[in-house]
Amino acid sequence: MDAKVALFENQRIRRVWHNNEWWLSVVDVCKALTGSPDSGSYWRKLKQRLKEEGSEVVTFCHGLKLEAPDGKLRETDCANIGSFDLKVDEYKDLKGLDKENLRDHMNDIELILTMLAEATTTKIHKGRDSQGFPKLKKDAKDGGGVAGRTRKDIEQVSGKKVISTKNYLLK
């Protein structure tokens, strides 16, 4: 295993190369996303809540040895990049954050097509059991292709464009 450090918005995220893919320290990801001063406690509490809710997210975590601040290798909850399945809106609800984002400016058809792409990509990923960035990228491209073809069908039948640079003004 080859340990490295990645940066996300100037936050260090420990990672390790394991089974031909990168695995990230979940505690470090929590710290980067939440800014929590005690990301270890934050992760333990979140993991407890997720287990109580029956979420499968925690089943994708594995204890892998990463270098701790004291320089020693310690077993740390890690997840591969493809297994991070926390939805942005659920995270924002949990943190009480403003939900203003790109989706807030989409019309209903755009939202449905986005959901179709995401659901199709997830189904493809689970069916293929894809591992590693190149395979996950192909899954996303294939899932997006389904939604893209559907958009073209809608435009052809309705005679109107679905996506416009002015759609964000509809809200």
Backbone as JSON Lines, residues from 0, in Angstrom:
{"i":0,"aa":"M","n":[0.84,-1.18,0.0],"ca":[0.0,0.0,0.0],"c":[0.88,1.24,0.0]}
{"i":1,"aa":"D","n":[0.51,2.21,-0.81],"ca":[1.27,3.44,-0.95],"c":[0.42,4.59,-0.41]}
{"i":2,"aa":"A","n":[0.83,5.2,0.69],"ca":[0.04,6.28,1.3],"c":[0.44,7.62,0.71]}
{"i":3,"aa":"K","n":[-0.53,8.46,0.5],"ca":[-0.34,9.8,-0.04],"c":[-1.28,10.75,0.68]}
{"i":4,"aa":"V","n":[-1.11,12.04,0.41],"ca":[-2.02,13.05,0.95],"c":[-2.58,13.83,-0.23]}
{"i":5,"aa":"A","n":[-3.89,14.01,-0.25],"ca":[-4.55,14.83,-1.26],"c":[-5.03,16.1,-0.58]}
{"i":6,"aa":"L","n":[-5.3,17.12,-1.35],"ca":[-5.83,18.35,-0.81],"c":[-7.21,18.61,-1.39]}
{"i":7,"aa":"F","n":[-8.13,19.04,-0.53],"ca":[-9.46,19.44,-0.95],"c":[-9.75,20.75,-0.23]}
{"i":8,"aa":"E","n":[-9.86,21.84,-0.99],"ca":[-10.08,23.16,-0.43],"c":[-9.11,23.42,0.72]}
{"i":9,"aa":"N","n":[-7.84,23.16,0.46],"ca":[-6.73,23.37,1.4],"c":[-6.79,22.49,2.64]}
{"i":10,"aa":"Q","n":[-7.59,21.45,2.62],"ca":[-7.64,20.49,3.72],"c":[-6.92,19.22,3.3]}
{"i":11,"aa":"R","n":[-6.09,18.7,4.19],"ca":[-5.37,17.46,3.92],"c":[-6.31,16.27,4.04]}
{"i":12,"aa":"I","n":[-6.28,15.41,3.05],"ca":[-7.05,14.17,3.11],"c":[-6.08,13.03,2.86]}
{"i":13,"aa":"R","n":[-5.9,12.21,3.89],"ca":[-5.01,11.06,3.74],"c":[-5.68,10.05,2.83]}
{"i":14,"aa":"R","n":[-4.87,9.43,2.0],"ca":[-5.39,8.4,1.11],"c":[-4.36,7.29,0.99]}
{"i":15,"aa":"V","n":[-4.86,6.13,0.58],"ca":[-3.99,4.97,0.44],"c":[-4.41,4.21,-0.81]}
{"i":16,"aa":"W","n":[-3.42,3.71,-1.53],"ca":[-3.68,2.9,-2.72],"c":[-3.89,1.47,-2.24]}
{"i":17,"aa":"H","n":[-5.1,0.96,-2.45],"ca":[-5.47,-0.36,-1.94],"c":[-6.37,-1.04,-2.97]}
{"i":18,"aa":"N","n":[-6.06,-2.28,-3.31],"ca":[-6.85,-3.04,-4.29],"c":[-7.05,-2.26,-5.6]}
{"i":19,"aa":"N","n":[-5.97,-1.65,-6.06],"ca":[-5.94,-0.93,-7.33],"c":[-6.87,0.29,-7.41]}
{"i":20,"aa":"E","n":[-7.09,0.94,-6.27],"ca":[-7.86,2.19,-6.28],"c":[-7.52,3.0,-5.03]}
{"i":21,"aa":"W","n":[-7.84,4.3,-5.08],"ca":[-7.58,5.17,-3.95],"c":[-8.7,5.04,-2.92]}
{"i":22,"aa":"W","n":[-8.28,4.93,-1.66],"ca":[-9.2,4.92,-0.53],"c":[-8.88,6.15,0.32]}
{"i":23,"aa":"L","n":[-9.91,6.87,0.73],"ca":[-9.74,8.12,1.47],"c":[-10.1,7.94,2.93]}
{"i":24,"aa":"S","n":[-9.4,8.66,3.79],"ca":[-9.74,8.68,5.21],"c":[-11.09,9.38,5.38]}
{"i":25,"aa":"V","n":[-12.07,8.68,5.93],"ca":[-13.41,9.25,6.1],"c":[-13.36,10.41,7.09]}
{"i":26,"aa":"V","n":[-12.56,10.29,8.12],"ca":[-12.43,11.36,9.11],"c":[-11.9,12.64,8.44]}
{"i":27,"aa":"D","n":[-10.92,12.5,7.56],"ca":[-10.37,13.66,6.87],"c":[-11.39,14.28,5.92]}
{"i":28,"aa":"V","n":[-12.18,13.45,5.26],"ca":[-13.23,13.96,4.37],"c":[-14.27,14.72,5.2]}
{"i":29,"aa":"C","n":[-14.65,14.16,6.36],"ca":[-15.6,14.85,7.24],"c":[-15.06,16.22,7.66]}
{"i":30,"aa":"K","n":[-13.79,16.26,7.99],"ca":[-13.19,17.53,8.41],"c":[-13.21,18.54,7.26]}
{"i":31,"aa":"A","n":[-12.87,18.08,6.05],"ca":[-12.85,18.97,4.9],"c":[-14.24,19.5,4.57]}
{"i":32,"aa":"L","n":[-15.26,18.66,4.71],"ca":[-16.61,19.07,4.36],"c":[-17.3,19.9,5.43]}
{"i":33,"aa":"T","n":[-16.99,19.6,6.7],"ca":[-17.73,20.25,7.79],"c":[-16.93,21.31,8.52]}
{"i":34,"aa":"G","n":[-15.61,21.22,8.46],"ca":[-14.79,22.14,9.23],"c":[-14.8,21.82,10.71]}
{"i":35,"aa":"S","n":[-15.29,20.66,11.08],"ca":[-15.39,20.27,12.48],"c":[-14.0,20.21,13.13]}
{"i":36,"aa":"P","n":[-13.85,20.81,14.31],"ca":[-12.56,20.74,14.99],"c":[-12.25,19.34,15.52]}
{"i":37,"aa":"D","n":[-13.28,18.52,15.71],"ca":[-13.09,17.14,16.17],"c":[-13.77,16.2,15.18]}
{"i":38,"aa":"S","n":[-13.14,16.04,14.02],"ca":[-13.76,15.26,12.95],"c":[-13.88,13.78,13.31]}
{"i":39,"aa":"G","n":[-13.04,13.29,14.21],"ca":[-13.15,11.9,14.66],"c":[-14.46,11.66,15.38]}
{"i":40,"aa":"S","n":[-14.81,12.56,16.3],"ca":[-16.09,12.45,17.02],"c":[-17.25,12.66,16.06]}
{"i":41,"aa":"Y","n":[-17.08,13.6,15.14],"ca":[-18.13,13.87,14.16],"c":[-18.43,12.6,13.36]}
{"i":42,"aa":"W","n":[-17.37,11.92,12.87],"ca":[-17.56,10.7,12.08],"c":[-18.19,9.59,12.9]}
{"i":43,"aa":"R","n":[-17.75,9.42,14.16],"ca":[-18.32,8.36,15.0],"c":[-19.82,8.59,15.21]}
{"i":44,"aa":"K","n":[-20.22,9.84,15.45],"ca":[-21.64,10.15,15.66],"c":[-22.42,9.97,14.36]}
{"i":45,"aa":"L","n":[-21.86,10.43,13.24],"ca":[-22.52,10.27,11.94],"c":[-22.67,8.79,11.59]}
{"i":46,"aa":"K","n":[-21.62,8.01,11.84],"ca":[-21.65,6.58,11.56],"c":[-22.74,5.9,12.39]}
{"i":47,"aa":"Q","n":[-22.85,6.3,13.66],"ca":[-23.89,5.75,14.54],"c":[-25.27,6.07,13.97]}
{"i":48,"aa":"R","n":[-25.5,7.3,13.55],"ca":[-26.8,7.7,13.0],"c":[-27.09,6.94,11.7]}
{"i":49,"aa":"L","n":[-26.09,6.81,10.85],"ca":[-26.28,6.11,9.59],"c":[-26.65,4.65,9.82]}
{"i":50,"aa":"K","n":[-25.97,4.02,10.78],"ca":[-26.29,2.62,11.11],"c":[-27.71,2.5,11.61]}
{"i":51,"aa":"E","n":[-28.14,3.43,12.49],"ca":[-29.5,3.4,13.03],"c":[-30.54,3.56,11.92]}
{"i":52,"aa":"E","n":[-30.2,4.34,10.88],"ca":[-31.13,4.57,9.77],"c":[-31.08,3.44,8.75]}
{"i":53,"aa":"G","n":[-30.16,2.49,8.93],"ca":[-30.04,1.38,8.01],"c":[-29.28,1.72,6.74]}
{"i":54,"aa":"S","n":[-28.53,2.81,6.76],"ca":[-27.78,3.22,5.58],"c":[-26.67,2.22,5.29]}
{"i":55,"aa":"E","n":[-26.45,1.97,4.0],"ca":[-25.39,1.06,3.59],"c":[-24.04,1.76,3.46]}
{"i":56,"aa":"V","n":[-24.03,3.08,3.65],"ca":[-22.79,3.84,3.47],"c":[-21.66,3.27,4.32]}
{"i":57,"aa":"V","n":[-21.93,2.99,5.58],"ca":[-20.87,2.54,6.47],"c":[-20.37,1.14,6.13]}
{"i":58,"aa":"T","n":[-21.13,0.36,5.38],"ca":[-20.65,-0.98,5.03],"c":[-19.53,-0.92,4.01]}
{"i":59,"aa":"F","n":[-19.35,0.23,3.37],"ca":[-18.29,0.37,2.37],"c":[-16.97,0.82,2.99]}
{"i":60,"aa":"C","n":[-16.96,1.06,4.29],"ca":[-15.74,1.52,4.97],"c":[-14.9,0.33,5.4]}
{"i":61,"aa":"H","n":[-13.61,0.48,5.24],"ca":[-12.67,-0.55,5.68],"c":[-11.59,0.11,6.52]}
{"i":62,"aa":"G","n":[-11.14,-0.6,7.53],"ca":[-10.05,-0.11,8.35],"c":[-8.73,-0.35,7.65]}
{"i":63,"aa":"L","n":[-8.09,0.72,7.21],"ca":[-6.79,0.63,6.56],"c":[-5.8,1.47,7.35]}
{"i":64,"aa":"K","n":[-4.53,1.09,7.3],"ca":[-3.52,1.8,8.09],"c":[-3.03,3.04,7.35]}
{"i":65,"aa":"L","n":[-3.19,4.18,8.04],"ca":[-2.73,5.46,7.53],"c":[-1.85,6.11,8.59]}
{"i":66,"aa":"E","n":[-0.99,7.01,8.16],"ca":[-0.11,7.68,9.11],"c":[-0.91,8.69,9.93]}
{"i":67,"aa":"A","n":[-0.81,8.57,11.25],"ca":[-1.48,9.47,12.18],"c":[-0.58,10.69,12.43]}
{"i":68,"aa":"P","n":[-1.12,11.73,13.08],"ca":[-0.29,12.92,13.35],"c":[0.98,12.62,14.13]}
{"i":69,"aa":"D","n":[0.97,11.54,14.93],"ca":[2.18,11.19,15.69],"c":[3.19,10.4,14.86]}
{"i":70,"aa":"G","n":[2.88,10.19,13.57],"ca":[3.8,9.49,12.68],"c":[3.62,7.98,12.64]}
{"i":71,"aa":"K","n":[2.79,7.44,13.53],"ca":[2.57,6.0,13.56],"c":[1.44,5.62,12.61]}
{"i":72,"aa":"L","n":[1.5,4.38,12.12],"ca":[0.42,3.88,11.28],"c":[-0.71,3.38,12.17]}
{"i":73,"aa":"R","n":[-1.9,3.9,11.91],"ca":[-3.06,3.52,12.7],"c":[-4.21,3.14,11.77]}
{"i":74,"aa":"E","n":[-5.0,2.14,12.22],"ca":[-6.15,1.73,11.43],"c":[-7.18,2.87,11.42]}
{"i":75,"aa":"T","n":[-7.62,3.21,10.21],"ca":[-8.52,4.34,10.0],"c":[-9.64,3.92,9.06]}
{"i":76,"aa":"D","n":[-10.88,4.35,9.35],"ca":[-11.98,4.09,8.42],"c":[-11.67,4.78,7.09]}
{"i":77,"aa":"C","n":[-11.71,3.99,6.02],"ca":[-11.46,4.52,4.69],"c":[-12.56,4.03,3.75]}
{"i":78,"aa":"A","n":[-12.82,4.81,2.73],"ca":[-13.8,4.43,1.71],"c":[-13.21,4.75,0.35]}
{"i":79,"aa":"N","n":[-13.51,3.89,-0.63],"ca":[-13.02,4.2,-1.96],"c":[-13.85,5.34,-2.54]}
{"i":80,"aa":"I","n":[-13.32,6.01,-3.51],"ca":[-13.96,7.21,-4.03],"c":[-15.38,6.9,-4.53]}
{"i":81,"aa":"G","n":[-15.58,5.75,-5.16],"ca":[-16.89,5.41,-5.7],"c":[-17.94,5.12,-4.65]}
{"i":82,"aa":"S","n":[-17.53,4.88,-3.4],"ca":[-18.51,4.5,-2.38],"c":[-19.05,5.68,-1.59]}
{"i":83,"aa":"F","n":[-18.53,6.88,-1.82],"ca":[-19.08,8.03,-1.12],"c":[-20.45,8.32,-1.72]}
{"i":84,"aa":"D","n":[-21.49,7.99,-0.97],"ca":[-22.84,8.06,-1.51],"c":[-23.72,9.0,-0.69]}
{"i":85,"aa":"L","n":[-23.1,9.94,0.04],"ca":[-23.91,10.9,0.78],"c":[-24.47,11.91,-0.21]}
{"i":86,"aa":"K","n":[-25.74,12.12,-0.18],"ca":[-26.36,13.05,-1.11],"c":[-26.18,14.47,-0.58]}
{"i":87,"aa":"V","n":[-25.93,15.41,-1.48],"ca":[-25.64,16.77,-1.1],"c":[-26.79,17.38,-0.31]}
{"i":88,"aa":"D","n":[-28.04,17.19,-0.75],"ca":[-29.16,17.78,-0.02],"c":[-29.3,17.2,1.38]}
{"i":89,"aa":"E","n":[-29.05,15.88,1.53],"ca":[-29.12,15.27,2.86],"c":[-28.04,15.85,3.76]}
{"i":90,"aa":"Y","n":[-26.84,16.04,3.21],"ca":[-25.75,16.63,3.98],"c":[-26.12,18.06,4.4]}
{"i":91,"aa":"K","n":[-26.67,18.82,3.46],"ca":[-27.02,20.2,3.78],"c":[-28.14,20.25,4.82]}
{"i":92,"aa":"D","n":[-29.09,19.32,4.75],"ca":[-30.14,19.24,5.77],"c":[-29.52,18.98,7.15]}
{"i":93,"aa":"L","n":[-28.61,18.02,7.19],"ca":[-27.96,17.65,8.44],"c":[-27.23,18.85,9.05]}
{"i":94,"aa":"K","n":[-26.58,19.64,8.21],"ca":[-25.79,20.77,8.68],"c":[-26.59,22.07,8.74]}
{"i":95,"aa":"G","n":[-27.85,22.05,8.26],"ca":[-28.66,23.27,8.26],"c":[-28.12,24.31,7.29]}
{"i":96,"aa":"L","n":[-27.54,23.86,6.18],"ca":[-26.95,24.78,5.21],"c":[-27.97,25.22,4.17]}
{"i":97,"aa":"D","n":[-27.7,26.37,3.58],"ca":[-28.53,26.89,2.5],"c":[-28.48,25.92,1.32]}
{"i":98,"aa":"K","n":[-29.61,25.66,0.73],"ca":[-29.68,24.7,-0.35],"c":[-29.5,25.35,-1.72]}
{"i":99,"aa":"E","n":[-29.09,26.59,-1.75],"ca":[-28.88,27.28,-3.02],"c":[-27.79,26.56,-3.82]}
{"i":100,"aa":"N","n":[-28.15,26.05,-4.96],"ca":[-27.18,25.41,-5.84],"c":[-27.72,25.41,-7.25]}
{"i":101,"aa":"L","n":[-26.99,24.82,-8.15],"ca":[-27.38,24.79,-9.55],"c":[-28.77,24.19,-9.74]}
{"i":102,"aa":"R","n":[-29.09,23.15,-9.0],"ca":[-30.39,22.5,-9.15],"c":[-31.55,23.42,-8.79]}
{"i":103,"aa":"D","n":[-31.3,24.39,-7.92],"ca":[-32.36,25.32,-7.55],"c":[-32.78,26.19,-8.73]}
{"i":104,"aa":"H","n":[-32.0,26.19,-9.79],"ca":[-32.28,27.04,-10.95],"c":[-32.68,26.22,-12.18]}
{"i":105,"aa":"M","n":[-33.0,24.96,-11.99],"ca":[-33.39,24.12,-13.12],"c":[-34.9,24.01,-13.21]}
{"i":106,"aa":"N","n":[-35.4,23.86,-14.44],"ca":[-36.83,23.6,-14.59],"c":[-37.08,22.12,-14.29]}
{"i":107,"aa":"D","n":[-38.35,21.74,-14.19],"ca":[-38.71,20.38,-13.8],"c":[-38.12,19.32,-14.73]}
{"i":108,"aa":"I","n":[-38.17,19.57,-16.03],"ca":[-37.65,18.58,-16.99],"c":[-36.15,18.39,-16.79]}
{"i":109,"aa":"E","n":[-35.41,19.51,-16.59],"ca":[-33.97,19.39,-16.36],"c":[-33.68,18.57,-15.11]}
{"i":110,"aa":"L","n":[-34.45,18.83,-14.05],"ca":[-34.26,18.08,-12.81],"c":[-34.53,16.59,-13.03]}
{"i":111,"aa":"I","n":[-35.59,16.29,-13.74],"ca":[-35.94,14.9,-14.0],"c":[-34.85,14.22,-14.83]}
{"i":112,"aa":"L","n":[-34.33,14.92,-15.83],"ca":[-33.27,14.35,-16.66],"c":[-31.99,14.13,-15.84]}
{"i":113,"aa":"T","n":[-31.7,15.06,-14.93],"ca":[-30.54,14.91,-14.05],"c":[-30.72,13.7,-13.15]}
{"i":114,"aa":"M","n":[-31.92,13.55,-12.6],"ca":[-32.2,12.39,-11.75],"c":[-32.12,11.1,-12.55]}
{"i":115,"aa":"L","n":[-32.61,11.13,-13.8],"ca":[-32.53,9.96,-14.67],"c":[-31.06,9.57,-14.9]}
{"i":116,"aa":"A","n":[-30.24,10.57,-15.18],"ca":[-28.8,10.3,-15.4],"c":[-28.17,9.7,-14.15]}
{"i":117,"aa":"E","n":[-28.49,10.26,-12.99],"ca":[-27.9,9.77,-11.73],"c":[-28.37,8.36,-11.42]}
{"i":118,"aa":"A","n":[-29.68,8.12,-11.56],"ca":[-30.22,6.8,-11.25],"c":[-29.69,5.75,-12.23]}
{"i":119,"aa":"T","n":[-29.6,6.12,-13.49],"ca":[-29.08,5.18,-14.5],"c":[-27.61,4.88,-14.24]}
{"i":120,"aa":"T","n":[-26.84,5.91,-13.91],"ca":[-25.42,5.72,-13.61],"c":[-25.25,4.8,-12.42]}
{"i":121,"aa":"T","n":[-26.06,4.99,-11.38],"ca":[-25.99,4.13,-10.19],"c":[-26.32,2.69,-10.54]}
{"i":122,"aa":"K","n":[-27.38,2.5,-11.35],"ca":[-27.77,1.14,-11.75],"c":[-26.65,0.49,-12.57]}
{"i":123,"aa":"I","n":[-26.07,1.24,-13.49],"ca":[-24.97,0.72,-14.3],"c":[-23.79,0.36,-13.41]}
{"i":124,"aa":"H","n":[-23.44,1.25,-12.5],"ca":[-22.31,1.02,-11.59],"c":[-22.51,-0.24,-10.76]}
{"i":125,"aa":"K","n":[-23.7,-0.4,-10.21],"ca":[-23.97,-1.58,-9.38],"c":[-23.96,-2.85,-10.23]}
{"i":126,"aa":"G","n":[-24.49,-2.76,-11.44],"ca":[-24.51,-3.93,-12.33],"c":[-23.12,-4.35,-12.78]}
{"i":127,"aa":"R","n":[-22.3,-3.37,-13.03],"ca":[-20.93,-3.66,-13.5],"c":[-19.96,-3.86,-12.34]}
{"i":128,"aa":"D","n":[-20.34,-3.41,-11.14],"ca":[-19.46,-3.43,-9.98],"c":[-18.14,-2.74,-10.32]}
{"i":129,"aa":"S","n":[-18.25,-1.58,-10.94],"ca":[-17.07,-0.84,-11.41],"c":[-16.21,-0.37,-10.25]}
{"i":130,"aa":"Q","n":[-14.92,-0.48,-10.44],"ca":[-13.95,-0.03,-9.45],"c":[-12.9,0.81,-10.15]}
{"i":131,"aa":"G","n":[-12.51,1.91,-9.55],"ca":[-11.49,2.77,-10.11],"c":[-12.08,3.86,-10.99]}
{"i":132,"aa":"F","n":[-11.37,4.97,-11.06],"ca":[-11.88,6.16,-11.75],"c":[-12.21,5.91,-13.22]}
{"i":133,"aa":"P","n":[-11.36,5.29,-14.02],"ca":[-11.7,5.13,-15.44],"c":[-13.02,4.37,-15.66]}
{"i":134,"aa":"K","n":[-13.27,3.33,-14.89],"ca":[-14.51,2.57,-15.04],"c":[-15.71,3.38,-14.53]}
{"i":135,"aa":"L","n":[-15.54,4.1,-13.43],"ca":[-16.62,4.93,-12.91],"c":[-16.95,6.06,-13.88]}
{"i":136,"aa":"K","n":[-15.91,6.59,-14.52],"ca":[-16.11,7.65,-15.51],"c":[-16.94,7.11,-16.69]}
{"i":137,"aa":"K","n":[-16.66,5.89,-17.11],"ca":[-17.44,5.28,-18.2],"c":[-18.88,5.08,-17.77]}
{"i":138,"aa":"D","n":[-19.09,4.62,-16.53],"ca":[-20.45,4.45,-16.02],"c":[-21.21,5.78,-16.09]}
{"i":139,"aa":"A","n":[-20.56,6.86,-15.65],"ca":[-21.2,8.17,-15.65],"c":[-21.5,8.64,-17.07]}
{"i":140,"aa":"K","n":[-20.57,8.39,-17.97],"ca":[-20.78,8.78,-19.38],"c":[-21.95,8.0,-19.96]}
{"i":141,"aa":"D","n":[-22.03,6.71,-19.69],"ca":[-23.13,5.89,-20.2],"c":[-24.47,6.32,-19.59]}
{"i":142,"aa":"G","n":[-24.49,6.6,-18.28],"ca":[-25.72,7.05,-17.63],"c":[-26.17,8.4,-18.15]}
{"i":143,"aa":"G","n":[-25.21,9.3,-18.36],"ca":[-25.53,10.61,-18.92],"c":[-26.02,10.5,-20.36]}
{"i":144,"aa":"G","n":[-25.49,9.51,-21.08],"ca":[-25.93,9.28,-22.46],"c":[-27.4,8.92,-22.54]}
{"i":145,"aa":"V","n":[-27.87,8.12,-21.59],"ca":[-29.29,7.74,-21.55],"c":[-30.14,9.0,-21.38]}
{"i":146,"aa":"A","n":[-29.75,9.86,-20.43],"ca":[-30.51,11.09,-20.2],"c":[-30.41,12.03,-21.4]}
{"i":147,"aa":"G","n":[-29.25,12.07,-22.03],"ca":[-29.07,12.92,-23.21],"c":[-29.96,12.5,-24.36]}
{"i":148,"aa":"R","n":[-30.05,11.2,-24.59],"ca":[-30.92,10.7,-25.66],"c":[-32.39,10.96,-25.33]}
{"i":149,"aa":"T","n":[-32.73,10.84,-24.05],"ca":[-34.1,11.12,-23.63],"c":[-34.43,12.61,-23.86]}
{"i":150,"aa":"R","n":[-33.5,13.49,-23.54],"ca":[-33.7,14.93,-23.76],"c":[-33.95,15.2,-25.24]}
{"i":151,"aa":"K","n":[-33.15,14.6,-26.09],"ca":[-33.32,14.8,-27.54],"c":[-34.69,14.31,-28.01]}
{"i":152,"aa":"D","n":[-35.14,13.18,-27.46],"ca":[-36.47,12.66,-27.8],"c":[-37.57,13.65,-27.39]}
{"i":153,"aa":"I","n":[-37.44,14.21,-26.18],"ca":[-38.43,15.17,-25.69],"c":[-38.45,16.39,-26.6]}
{"i":154,"aa":"E","n":[-37.25,16.89,-26.95],"ca":[-37.18,18.07,-27.82],"c":[-37.77,17.79,-29.2]}
{"i":155,"aa":"Q","n":[-37.52,16.6,-29.72],"ca":[-38.04,16.24,-31.04],"c":[-39.57,16.17,-31.03]}
{"i":156,"aa":"V","n":[-40.13,15.52,-30.02],"ca":[-41.58,15.35,-29.94],"c":[-42.28,16.68,-29.62]}
{"i":157,"aa":"S","n":[-41.71,17.47,-28.69],"ca":[-42.36,18.72,-28.28],"c":[-42.06,19.88,-29.21]}
{"i":158,"aa":"G","n":[-40.96,19.76,-29.96],"ca":[-40.58,20.86,-30.84],"c":[-39.95,22.03,-30.1]}
{"i":159,"aa":"K","n":[-39.62,21.85,-28.81],"ca":[-39.03,22.92,-28.01],"c":[-37.77,22.42,-27.31]}
{"i":160,"aa":"K","n":[-36.83,23.33,-27.13],"ca":[-35.6,23.01,-26.4],"c":[-35.91,22.82,-24.93]}
{"i":161,"aa":"V","n":[-35.25,21.86,-24.32],"ca":[-35.41,21.61,-22.88],"c":[-34.48,22.52,-22.09]}
{"i":162,"aa":"I","n":[-33.25,22.63,-22.54],"ca":[-32.23,23.36,-21.8],"c":[-32.0,24.71,-22.47]}
{"i":163,"aa":"S","n":[-31.94,25.74,-21.64],"ca":[-31.72,27.09,-22.12],"c":[-30.87,27.83,-21.12]}
{"i":164,"aa":"T","n":[-30.09,28.77,-21.57],"ca":[-29.28,29.59,-20.65],"c":[-30.18,30.47,-19.79]}
{"i":165,"aa":"K","n":[-31.46,30.59,-20.14],"ca":[-32.38,31.42,-19.38],"c":[-33.21,30.63,-18.37]}
{"i":166,"aa":"N","n":[-33.05,29.3,-18.32],"ca":[-33.87,28.49,-17.42],"c":[-33.73,28.92,-15.96]}
{"i":167,"aa":"Y","n":[-32.55,29.36,-15.56],"ca":[-32.35,29.74,-14.17],"c":[-33.23,30.91,-13.77]}
{"i":168,"aa":"L","n":[-33.75,31.65,-14.74],"ca":[-34.61,32.79,-14.42],"c":[-36.05,32.37,-14.12]}
{"i":169,"aa":"L","n":[-36.39,31.11,-14.35],"ca":[-37.75,30.64,-14.16],"c":[-38.16,30.62,-12.69]}
{"i":170,"aa":"K","n":[-37.27,30.5,-11.79],"ca":[-37.59,30.36,-10.36],"c":[-37.97,31.67,-9.74]}
